[in-house]
Amino acid sequence: MVPGSWFVEAPPAEPAESSVAFDRLYRAFLAARAALGLALIGAQLIASVLSAPPAPSTLALSASYAAAAVALWLLPQLRRGASARSLARISSPHWWSAVGMDLILFGVLHALDPSGVNYGALFVMPVLMAAVLCPRRLALATAAMATLGLLAAAAWSLLSGVDVGLKTTQAGLVGSGLFAVSLLAGELSARLAREEKAARGSLALARQQESLNRLVIDEMQEGVLVVDRRGRVRAMNPAARALLCAADGELSWQLRGRADWQALVQALERAYAGGATSAGTEIDVALPLDGGVTRSLRLRLRFTRQREGSEELCVMFVEDNRALLARTRQEKLAAMGRVSVGIAHEIRNPLAAIAQANALIAEDVAGMRAEQLTRMVASNVQRLKRLVDDVTEIAPGMQPDTQALDVSTLVHETCVDWVVVNGIEAGATSRFRLQIAAAGLTGLFDAEHLRRVLVNLLDNAQRHADDGAGAIRVSLQRQGDALDLVVRSAGAPVPADVERHLFEPFFSTRSRGSGLGLYICRELCERHGARIEFRRAADAAANEFCVRLRTPKPIPESEPT
């Protein structure tokens, strides 16, 4: 920025904001020139009525200036191309049409008018216009040209026999005033330009901050409402709309306009009545929904700091109590899981010692009555070991080792081993069926973890399936860009109250079950980016657990060079 100028001298590119400001000021000065031209003609006409008529040359010059100024103001094509860059050059036609013409015409009027009228004050218009729209050097040059014009008019008065001393003194005083106007106007315009630039930067930062705040608030899972004393909602994020069942796109909710929001109205009135003492309090309200169902909400109220000229607003944070309970339950489960893992590690070593000691005792009491007791101890030790393994398997913080696996081979080997261990006979009447769509199906998982998931699902199917042929079936097939591993068990449908808790830890329908089998399946699937779900089979004759595994992305072939 050149000191004393509103615009940059010969900038490489004009910002949009500067161009708009220049056009606004440029049109304002053109309007002032048009008004000045009309005022000159009016002054000439008034002088002709009240005193001697003006010289024809003065009237002609005034009329010409007025016509040119009005045309330049009203006709956009005459000022096309005018910019801060064009007015920064004295050779520009735009500078001569707006500033240079004024200097010449006012100088001629001041020199040739025989009535002795002082037209020197008119030079303020071009000098002021140059000081605001042109660089400081050109603005001072404009003031100098106006002063030289006044001095030339004083010299011209020698031919008319007028007092040269008076004319020269007037020219000097007016010229000094023109320089002062040029400097002061330039400084004021520069200061205004700096303040406008700072204000524009602050506005951009404020808009950016507003966008960030709106983005954060819109993405919050917690509902946010901004309400004034009249009960009108100034803002509401999507989470609050969902919790309060408000219509999308509505910008001026009235809490008092809906009967189901009266609990919110009462909470708001109590908060405003309590003032600062109620700020930060938590209130539980019941919101009626369709079908006679109520939703329990927790409100936290905060008040904006009231300043002079601003309105006090109440910010409501709305949460569903069910979500709060679920989050609390998850935190407790996570804490319990960490404690359980620590306890499992502590149990592992004593358990191994008990198993070893029981094996030694079993050797000594072989063939005796106590042998049955040792078998009982060994069975319970194995059960405790499986429970410890289950708990340590879902330990938090373990990094998954996901890799590409030949799922077809792994599923086949795991099923064969499981059939042998559980003593299931093969053949047409076998209780177990395996169907693999193709060999070499590849999925993303960990081999041991996938084997653990499949064995858990097979154990669960064996416990709940019927005894008929093909009651337990395992199928593997490609489904789009994923693999579907389905374990099917024929039998009665799972009750709805049980289905809701299938994947919850420590939930079991058996008295001796740990309740961790399906929970471990879900945790391992989530670690490796897979998804497990329970469903009733399409033929309504069996229950199915479907594990959807991700497949590796194909490597693009390199183009020949």
N, C-alpha and C positions, 0 to 999 in steps of 0.2 A: 504494500500500500504506500503510494507516494504521499508524504505529509501534505496536508492541506487540500487533498482531493478526495472525493467520494468514491471514485473508481480507480482501478489499477491502470497504469499507463501502459498501453500496448500489451495487454495480457495475452498469453498463448491461447486461452479458451475462457470464455465468460461463463461462470456458474449460472444456473437457472435463476437462483435467488437474486444475483446481482443484475441480471438482465431485466427481471421484473421491476426491481427498484429503479433502475435507470429509466425504463419506459414510463413509470409513474411520475418521476420528477420531470422528465423531458416533456411529457404532455402538460404538466402543471405550468411549466415555464412558457410553453407555446400558448396556453390559454391566457396567461398573464400578458403576453405580447399582444394577443388579439384584443384583449380588453384595453391595453394601453393605446393601441392604434385607434380603436373606436373612441376612446377618451380624447385623443388628439383632434379628431374630426369634430367631436362635440364642443371642445374648447374653441375651435375655429368658428363654428357656427354661433356660439354664444357671444364671442367677441365681435362678430359682424353685426349682431343685434344691439349690443350695449354700447359699442364704440365704433371706431373706424373698421371697415372690412379688412381682413388679412390679405396679404399679397397673394396673387394667383399662384405663384411658385410654391409658397408655403402650404397652401391648401392642396395643391396637386401632390406635393411630397407626402403630406399627411394621409391623403386618400390612398396613394399608392402603397404606403407602408401598412395601412390598415387592411387593404385588400390582400396584400401578400401574407400578412400575419394570420388573418382569418383563414385563408386558403391552406396555409401550412398546418394550421391547427385542425381543420375539418377534413382535409383530404389525406387519407393514409398513404396513398401512393407517392405523395411528395416527400414524406419522411421515411420511406422504405429504405432500409439499410442503415439507419441512424443507430449508433451504438456508442458505448464508452470509448471503444477503440477509434472510431471515426472522428469523434469530437476531440480526441487527443492530438490531432494533427491540424496545423493551421492551413494546410493545403487541402483539407477535406471540404467538399461542397456543402456538407451538412453544417460545418462550423460557420462557413460564410453565409449560409441561408438563415441561420439563427442568431449568430453573434456578430459576424463581420458586417452584415447588412445594417444592423442597428447602429454600429459605430459610425459607418459612413453617413447614413441618413440623418442621425442626430447631429453629427458634426456639420453637415450641410445646413440643416435647419438653424443651428446655433449661429452659423456664420452669415447666412443670407437674410435672416428675418430682420426687416427694417424697423419693426415696432419696438425693438429692444427687449423682447421677452427672453429670459434666460432658460434656454433648453438644456443647460448642462446637467440638471438633475436627472434627465432621462437616461444619461449614461449609467446610472445605477443598475438598470435592467440588464444590459449585456455583461457588465462587470460581475454582477451577482450570479448570473447564469454560468459564466465561465468559471467562477470560483467554486461552484457546486459541482458542475459536470465535467470540468477539465482538470488536468494536472496543475499543480501550483505554478510551475514555470509559465505555462500558457495563460493562466489566470492573471498573473502579474503582468505579462506582456499585453493582455487585453486592457488592464488598467492603465498601462503606460500609453497605449494607442489612444485611449479616451482622453488622457491628459494632454497628449500631443495635439489631439483634435481641438481641445479647448484653447491651447496656446496658439494654434494656427488660426482659429477664429479671432483671437485677440489681435494677432498680427494683421489679419484681413481688415480689421476695423480701422487701421491706419488710412485706408483708401476712402473711408466714409467720414473721417474727421472726428471720430468718437474718442473719448478720453481713453488712451491706451493703458494708463496706469490702473484705472478701475477694472478694465477688462482683464488685464494680466493678473491683478490680485484675485479677482473672482476665479480665474482659471486655476491659479495655484491652490487656492483653498479647496475648490471642488476636486481637483486632481488628488490632493492629499486625502480627502475624504474617500475617493474611489479606491485608493491603495489600502486605506484602513478597512473599507468594506470588503475588499478582496481577501485580505489576510484573515479578518475575523470570520467571514463566511466559510473560507477554506478550513480554518481550524474547527469550526463548529460542525461542518460536514464530515471532517475526518473523525471527530469524536463520535458523532452519530453513527458513522459507518462501523467503528470499532464496537460500539455498544450493540448495534444490530447484529454484527457477526457473533458477538458473545451470546446474545439472546437466542440467535438461531442455533448455536451450538448447544446451549442449555435446553432448548426445546427438543433438539434431536436426542439428547441424552434422556430427557424426561419421557419422550415417546418410547425410546428403547427400554427404559426401566419399566414403563407401563406395560409394554408387550411381554417382558420377562415375568412381571408379577402376574399378568393375566394367564400366561402359560403355566406358571407354577400352580396358581389357584385352580385352574381348570383341570390339571392333572392330579390334584389332591384327591385321595380316597375319602377324606373327611369333608363333609358338607360345610360350606361357608355362605352365610347370608349377611348382608349389610342393610340394616333397617334404621329408619329415622324415628323420631318421636311420634309421628302420625301413623306409624305402622306400615309405611310404604317401603317395599323392598327395593333398595337401590341396585343391588347386585346379588347374583345367585349362581354358583358354579354348578356344573353338571351333576356332581355327587349330591348336592342339596336338592336339585330337581328330582333326582331319582328317589331320595329318601322321603320327600314331601309330596311326590306325585304331582309335580307342577308341569304345566304345558311348556314345551320348547318354544323359543322365540318370543315369549311374553316378557316385556321389559319393565312393566310397572305393576308388580303384584301388590295386592292389598291384603295384608294378613287378616284384616277384619272383614274382608269380603267373602271368606270361605268358612263355612261352619266347622269343617274338620281341622282348621288351624287355630281354633279358639284357645287351645292349650298353649300355643306359641304366643298368642296375644297376651294372655295372662302372665306368662313368664316375662315377656318384654315389659309390661306395665310394672311388674314388681321390680324389675331391674332398674328401670328409670326412676321409680319412686325411691329405691334404696340408694341410687347414685353410686358414689365411689365405694360405699360399703358392700355393694352387691357385685362389684366388678370382680371377675375371676371365679365366681361361684359356679357350681355345677348343679343342674336341675334335671331331674328325670320327668319326662312327660309321655303320655300315651296318645298316639295319633291314630284315630280310627281310619280304617281302610275299607274297601269294598268287601261285601260279604260278611260284615260283622266282625272282621279281624282287626286287631289293634297292633300297632308297632310301637315298641318302647324305644324312645330316643333319649339321648343324654345331650343336654345343651350346656355349653360353656360360653359365657358372655363377657365381652371386653368392650370398653368404650374408647373412642378416639379422643385425643386431647383437644379440648375446645379452645380455639384461639379467637381473637377479635375478628368478627365478620364471618366466621365459619360456623357450621352447624354441627352439633354433637351427634355422632352416629354410634349405633350399637352393632358390634360384629358378633354374630352367633356362629359358633362351631357346633355342628350337628353330627352325632355319631349314632349308629344303630347299636343298641345294647347287646344284640346277638353277636355282632362283629367284635365288640369289646370282649365278650365272654369267650368267643372263639380264639381271639388273639391271646387272651390270658391263658386259655387252655393249652394253646400251642407253646407258649413260653414255659408253662409248667411241664409239659411233655418233654421239651428240649432239656430243661434242667434235670428232669427225672432220668432222661436218657443218659446224660453225662454221669449222673450218680450211679446209674445201673452199670455203665461200662466200667467205672472204677471198681464197683463191687464185684463184677464178673472177673476182672483181672485178679482181684484178691482171692476169689474162690477157686480159681483154676489150679493153683499149686496145691492147696490142701485136698482138693478133689482128686488130683492125681495120686497123692499119697494114700488116700483112702482106697482108691481102686487097686493100687499095688499091694497094700496090706491085705485087702480082701482076697486078692488072687493067691497070696501066700497062705492065708487061712484056709482057702478052698482046697489047696493041695493037701493040707494036714487032715482035713475032716472028710476026705473023699470016702464015700460009702456010708457016712454017718448021717444022723438026723440033722445035724447042723449044716449039711451041704445045701439044703433048701434055703436056709437063711442067707448063706453067702450068695446064692443066685439072686435072691431078692435084693441084697445090697448092690450087686453088680448091675442089676437092671435099673435101679434108681440112680446109681452113679452115671450110667450112660444117659439117662434122661437129663440129669443136671448138666452133663457135658454139652448135650445138644442145646440146652437153654443158654449156657454160657456162650456157645458159638453163635447162637442167634443174636444175643445182645451185642457181642463184639462186632458182628457183621454190620450192624447199623450204627456203628460209632460215628458221631459227627466229626467232620474235618478230614475224613479219608478222601484222598484224591482218586478219582476213577481212572482206570487204565483201559480206556476205550480203544479198540482196534478192530480191523476188518477180520471177520471170522468166516469159515466155511460152516454156515449154520446147518446145512443139510447133513453134513457128516456128524457134527456135534449132537444134533437132535437124535439122529439114528443111534449113535453110541450110547447116549444117556438113556434112551428108552430101552435099549437092549439090556443094559446093566440094571435098570430099575425093575424090569420084568423078571430077571433072574433072581435078584435079591428078594423080591416079594413073592416068588414062587408061583407066578401066573403061567398057566399052561398055554402053549401055542396051538394053532390049528383053527379050523373053521368055527369052532364053538368057543374060541378064546374070548375072554372078557375085554381084552385090549386090542386096539387097532391103531396102526400108524400109517399115515398117508403123507408122503413128501412129493410135492409137485414136480420137482426136477433136482438133479444133482448139481452141486456147486453153487447153490444160492448163498450169496455173501451179505452179511449184515454187520453193523457196528455194535459191539458189546465187548464185555470181558468174558473169556471162556468159562472160568470158574463161577462167575456170577450168573451167567446164563444157565449153566448146569444147575446151580442152586435154585434159580427161579423155576425151572422146569420140574425139578424133583419136588419142590414144595407144592406146585400145582397138581402134579400127579398124585402125591400123598393125599391132598385135599379131595381130589376126584375119587380116589379109592375108598375114602371114608364115607362118601355121600352117594356114590353111584349104585345103581341096581346090580343084581347078580347075573343079568342076561348077557348073551353074546354081544360083543361090541359096545358094552356099556361105557367104556372109557376109550376115548378116541383122541389122537393127537394128529393135527394136520399143519403142514407148512406150505405156504404158497405166496407168490408175489402179488402184491396189491398196489398197482401204480409204481411209485418210486420207493415203496417200503415192503417189508416182509411181515406177514401175519402168521404168528404162531398161536394156534387155537387148541386149548385143552377142553374137551367136552366130556361131561359126565351125565348120563341119563338118570333121571330121577325127578322127584317132586320139585316144584319151583321154590326158590328161596323166599321166605316171608319178607314182606316189605320192611318190617321193623328190624330184621336181621341184615337185609341188604344195605341199609344205610350205614352200618358199622363194619362192613366186611374188611375194609382196609385199615381200620383203626388198631393201634397197638393194644395188646393184652385183652383183646375181645375174642372170646371163643365160646362155641356152643357145647364144648365138651368139658367135663369137670377136670380132666387131666391135661387139657391142652394149654399151651403157653400163650396162644393168641398172637404170635409174632410171625407166623408163616406168610400170610398174605400181606402183612405190613412190610415184611422184608422184601417181598416181590415188588411192591410199589416203590420202595425206597431205592432198590437197585435199578429198577427201570428208569426212574427219574435221574439217577446219577449218570446214566449212559444215554440220555436223550430219547429213551423209548417211552411208550405209553401202554398201560395196562388198564383193562376195563372188564367189568362183569356185565353179562347180558343173558337174556333168555333166548334159546335157540329159535331159529325161524320156524321150525316145525313144532315148537312149544313142547317138545318131549325131553329136553335136556337143558342143563345150565352150561354156560361157556365162559371161560376166561380167555380173552384175546390180548396177546402181547404184540404190539406193532413196533418193529425194529427199523431203525434208519439204515439205509444202504449207502455205500461209498459213492461219491460223485465220480462219474467217468472222467478219465484223464483225456483232454482233447488231443487229437493227433496233431503233431507238428507238421507245418507245411513244408514241402520240399524246397530246398534252397536252390 
